[in-house]
């Protein structure tokens, strides 16, 4: 089986199902399928699960390039786009749940909330930055933007920082979960800084190395 066949018939369907699973769980809870429930505060649960899914998928997306560099597995890099788009999808659902279900599309109240609550300000900024990355993720935009595409999509690291910051400020007592995301992000930054030097050493010693990812 070729790389293209593995991606199309194995990895792509599996990743799609896994990425869609959080939304499927929410739909099941909303309609009581299989005894599922959204609990006593369904709006807060929907907001939390959508936001958490966006953060988790974003982190998995960021982990793809280091894993590909280590394993030299071309299948992994092909999954970045799908994972990134699902991350943007859940981030938008998170905002929609807040604006529609929580605030009933009351624009003055939403605007006041954004101004008064810094963690909401940061969250909105992260989502706004994520939208152009999702829009320009196609091959056509890559050809149009050329080198600027790579520079634009490096914003994903700034978005990740804002995402952790938003999560951290939202938590009231138990900071273990946002701390875990912050530590993983720090490790990803460290890898990004260390990889070129490590690759150069491997190249000088063995005469070849894996090709670094774009972002």
JOFEN-V350222 format. One record per pair of residues at least 6 apart in sequence whose ideal C-beta (glycine too) atoms are under 7 Angstrom apart, sorted by the first residue. I is the first residue (numbers start at 1). J is the second residue. If there is no record, write none. Layout:
# JOFEN-V350222
i | j
I | J
I | J
This chain:
# JOFEN-V350222
i | j
3 | 74
3 | 75
6 | 75
7 | 75
7 | 78
11 | 75
11 | 79
12 | 82
15 | 79
15 | 82
15 | 83
16 | 82
19 | 57
19 | 83
19 | 86
22 | 49
22 | 53
22 | 90
25 | 36
26 | 46
26 | 49
28 | 34
28 | 36
29 | 36
29 | 37
29 | 38
30 | 38
38 | 45
38 | 46
39 | 45
43 | 97
43 | 101
43 | 102
46 | 97
46 | 101
47 | 94
47 | 97
47 | 98
47 | 102
50 | 90
50 | 93
50 | 94
50 | 97
51 | 94
53 | 90
54 | 87
54 | 90
54 | 91
54 | 94
55 | 163
55 | 167
55 | 181
57 | 83
57 | 86
57 | 87
57 | 90
58 | 87
58 | 160
58 | 163
59 | 181
59 | 184
60 | 83
61 | 80
61 | 83
61 | 84
61 | 87
62 | 156
62 | 160
62 | 188
63 | 188
64 | 76
64 | 77
64 | 79
64 | 80
64 | 83
65 | 213
65 | 215
66 | 188
66 | 191
67 | 76
68 | 76
68 | 77
68 | 213
69 | 195
69 | 210
69 | 212
69 | 213
72 | 210
77 | 213
81 | 137
84 | 133
84 | 137
85 | 134
85 | 137
88 | 130
88 | 131
88 | 134
91 | 127
91 | 130
92 | 127
95 | 127
99 | 105
99 | 110
103 | 109
103 | 110
113 | 120
114 | 120
114 | 121
114 | 124
118 | 169
119 | 166
119 | 169
119 | 170
122 | 162
122 | 165
122 | 166
123 | 166
125 | 162
126 | 159
126 | 162
126 | 163
126 | 166
129 | 155
129 | 158
129 | 159
130 | 159
132 | 152
133 | 152
133 | 153
133 | 155
133 | 156
136 | 145
136 | 149
136 | 152
141 | 149
142 | 149
145 | 152
150 | 214
150 | 215
153 | 215
154 | 215
156 | 215
160 | 185
161 | 185
164 | 178
164 | 181
164 | 182
164 | 185
167 | 178
167 | 181
168 | 175
168 | 178
171 | 178
195 | 212
199 | 209
199 | 212
202 | 209
203 | 209
